[in-house]
């Protein structure tokens, strides 16, 4: 009897598109609009090299000049700068043994197909938090950071905690553009503390179920990857992040070229180790996931692709947009 092989049920080019679409559908950061799928970033990721350079013109400045019949106008100039995004390359491989399938009475490869979107969604969210750690450790991001935390329980008051009042202070970091902030990511312990104060509202989703959490009208994303550290004396210090729409841009290269000497594409490769009764699925990605307006300098990157620790390194980040145009604010606080 003929057996169904992995190659019979997975079309590599379709699987790659499915994984990208499923990741976006399952990630709260994508769903809330914090991450924008940008065709420009797709094209940049598809290009060669390790960095994407995005030049821009700085805004015009200078006081008004009243006309004077005895003095000419003073000419001004426009300045230019550039944002730089790192192009990342990563992947994951899964192996399924035929005996495991027989013992389980179910097909583990089918389970992998169902779960791959959730896996990459969690991976992208953790990567974003790593980027936020690194960029807010940089001195250039001080204007977008509200540090209200205390380093001990005894020293902590309501002024050191995330409350309705201090949240307004955090939003005010963007001044007259505070209304652009539409979502906030926080640790589950922070959300629980706010819920105890009756500050979390639940609004109906598209199905009418009251399941979407909001805080002062901003959508709440609960993510325990949000930074948590011990206070210098005792207690804990948390970091929450406020976002505007499209704060992060996302682009993916089309890895559709066939792999040499194998089956599948550069993005989705399938293989079989017959003697071991193992089937392998390899999913590779070349992508940009970049906070707009804060360039990645690669000043402290040792290898071909930055590690999570290098993404979290302050030396690799410099703000290039005006602080109000960087659609992200961080607040360090106690609960």
N, C-alpha and C positions, 0 to 999 in steps of 0.2 A: 504494500500500500504506500502510495506517495505521501510524504510528510510536508506540511506547510512550513516553509522556512521563513526566517525573519525578513528576508529580501522580498518575499511574496506579499507581505502585509505593510511594509514601510516604503513609501516613495520618498527618497531623500530630499528632493526639492520641496515637496509638499510638507514634509515633516518640519523642515527648517522654518517655513512660513507659519505653520501651526504653532511651533514652540514660541515664536516671537509674539504672535497674536494672543496666545493663551497666557503668556507671562504678563502682558499688559492688562488683560482682563482680570487677572487674579491679584494684582498688586494694588494696594490702597493708594500708594503714591502715584501710580499711573491714573487710577480711576478718579482721584480727586483733582486731577489736572496739574499737579505739581510737576510731573514729568510730561514733557511735550514730545511726541514723536515728530521729528523735524526732517523733512526731505533733504534739506541742506546738510544736515548732519549725516544722513544716509550717504550722500554723495562724498562727503569728506571721509567717512569711514571706508568707503569703497576705494578711495585713492591710496596711493602708496605712502610709505613713510610711517613714522611713529607719532606724529603730531599733526593737528589741524590748526592752521593759523587763520584767525578771523579778524582782519583789520576793521577799524571803525573810526569815524570822526568824533572828536569830543564836541560837547555842546558849546555854543557861542557864549562869550562872557563880555563884561565891560559895561560901565555905566553909560547912560544916554548922554549924548553930546548936543547941547543947544547950539544952533547955528550962530555963527558970529562973523560979521563982515570983515573983521580984521584978523581972523585966525582960521586956518583950514581945519577940516576934520582930521582927527588922528586915526590912522588906519589900524585896524586890528588884524589878527591872524587866526586861523583855525588850526587846532592841533589834532594829531592822529595818534592812535595807540592800537594795540591788538590784543584780543583774547586768544588764549592758546588752550586747546583741549588735547588731552592725551588719547590716542587711539589704543584701546585695550584688546588683547587677544587672550582668550581663555577657552576652556573646554571641560568636558566631563565624559567619563566612559562608564558604561554599565555592562555587566556580564551576567548571562543567565545560563545555568546548567540544565541540561535536559532532564536529569534525574530529579532536580529540585522541582521542576514543573510536574513530574509524575507524582512525587510525594505530596505536593501541595494540593493537587487536584485542580489547579488553576494555572493560568499562563502568566508568569511574572513579567514577561516582556510587555504584555498588554497593560499590566499595572504601571510599568515604567512610562509607557506612552501617556497614560492618564495623569501621572504625577509630575511629568517633566516641567509643565508650565508653572506649577506651584514651586518646584525646586528653584527654577531660574528667577521667579518673582522674589523669593526669600533671599536669593543670592544678590540680586540687584538692590534690594532694600538695605541689606547689610553693607553693600559697597557704597551706597549713598551716605549712610551714617559714617563710614570711614572717611569719605570725602569731607563731610561736615566737620568731623573731628580735626582733620588736618587744616582746613581753611580757617576755622575759628581759633586755631592755635597760632595763626599768623598775625603779626602786629597790624597788618594793613586792614584786618577785619574788625578792629576795635570799635569802629563807629556803629557796627551792626550787632554788637554784643552788649547785653545787659547782665551784669554780674551782681546779683543781690544776695548770694548765698552767705551763710555763716559756716565756720569750720567746726562748730561744736553745737551740741543740742542746747546747752545752757545759754549760748549766745543767740540762739535762733528765736526770732519773733515773727509776727505776721508779715513784717516788711521783707523778710528773707524768703518767704514762701511764694509759690505761684498762686495768686488769688485774683479775684476780679480786678482789684486795683493795680497790682503789679503787672498783670497782663496788659492793661492799658499802657503802662509805662513801656513794656516791651514793644507794643505796636507803634508807639510814638518814636521809636528808633528810625522809622521811615518818614516821620513828620507828616507832611500833607499827602503822602502817598501810602499812609497806613491802611487805607481802604483796599489796597491791592492784596493784602494778606488774607488768604481764603482758607488756610488749613494750618493745623498745629500738630506736630508729632511729639509724643511724650511717652515716658515709661509707664507701664501699667500701674505702678505704685503711685505715680503722680495722678493718673486718672482716677484711681480709687480715692485718693485724698480729696480731689475736687468733687467727686460724687458724694462723699460724706458731707461736704459743705453745700450740697444741692446746687452746684454750679454747672453740672453737665446736663444738657438737654438731649432728649431723644426725639428725632423727627422721622416721619415716615419715609421709607424708601420708595422705589418705583412701584412696589407691590402693596404699598400702604401699611407696611409693618414698621413700627417705631424702632428702627435698629441703627439709624445713623446718629452717632454722637456728635454734638456740637458744643463749643465753649465760646460764649459771646459771639455767636453766629458763625464761627469758624469750624470747619469740619475737624474732628479729632481722629488722629491716627495713633493707635496704641502699638508701640514697638519697643520691646525690651532690649533692643540693640542701642537705644538712646543711652548716652553715657551716664554711668553711675559710678561714683567713687566714694571711698571712705573720707570723712572729714579729717582734718589734721588732728583734732582731739578725739572726737567721736561723731556718731551720726553719719549721714550720707549727704552727698552733693549730687544733684541731678541736673541734666541739661535737656531742655525742651527747645524745639525749633518751630518757627513760624515761617510760612511759605506763601509766596504769591504764585499765580498760575504760570506755568512754564519756567519755574525757577531753575529746573534742570532740563537740558535738551538731550534727546536720545536719538541715536542713529545707528543703523546696522548695515554692514557690508553684505552683499549677496555672495555667499560662498557656494556658488553653484557649479564651479568647474569640477569635472570628474577627477577623483584621486588617481594617481598613477600606480598601477599594480594592485589595485584593490577594487572594491565595489562601493559605489556611492559618490558623494561629493566632498569637497573640502569642509563643508559645514556638517554633513551627516554621513558618516562612514559606517558600513556594516561589515562584519567579518565573522568567520567561523573557525573554531579550533576543533576539527572533527575528532581527533583522538581523545580530547578532553570532554567532548560533548558540550562545548561552550559556545554560545552566540554572544557577540559583542555589539554594542551600539555606542558610537563615539559622536558626541555633539560638540562642535567647535563654534566659537563666536569671535567676530571682530566688530567692535562696537565703540561708540562714544556715549558716555553718560556723564554729562558735565554741568556744573553749576555756572550759569551764565554770568559773565562779568568777573570771574575770579580765575585767572590763568594758572595752568599747571606748568611750572617752570622746569620740572625734571631735574632740579638742582641736586637732588639726593636720590637718584635712581641708579642702582648698580647693574641690573640685568636688562634684558630686552623688553620686559613688561614689568610695570610697577607692582610690587606686592601690596597686600593690604596695609602692612606696617609703613611702607613708603608713601602710600596714599594718605596715611594719617600723620605724616611728617610735615610740620609747619613750613620748613624751608622750601617745600615744593609748591607753595601757593602764594600768590600775590593778587590782591584786588586791583582791577583795572577800570571798572565802571565806577561812576559816582555811587556812594553808599546807598542812596535812595533807589538807584536802578538795579542794585543787587537785591533780588526779591526774596531774601532770606534774613531772618533775625534769630539769634540764639539767646537764651536766657538760662543762666546757672542759678539754681535755687535749692531750697530745702523743701520737704513736704510737711 
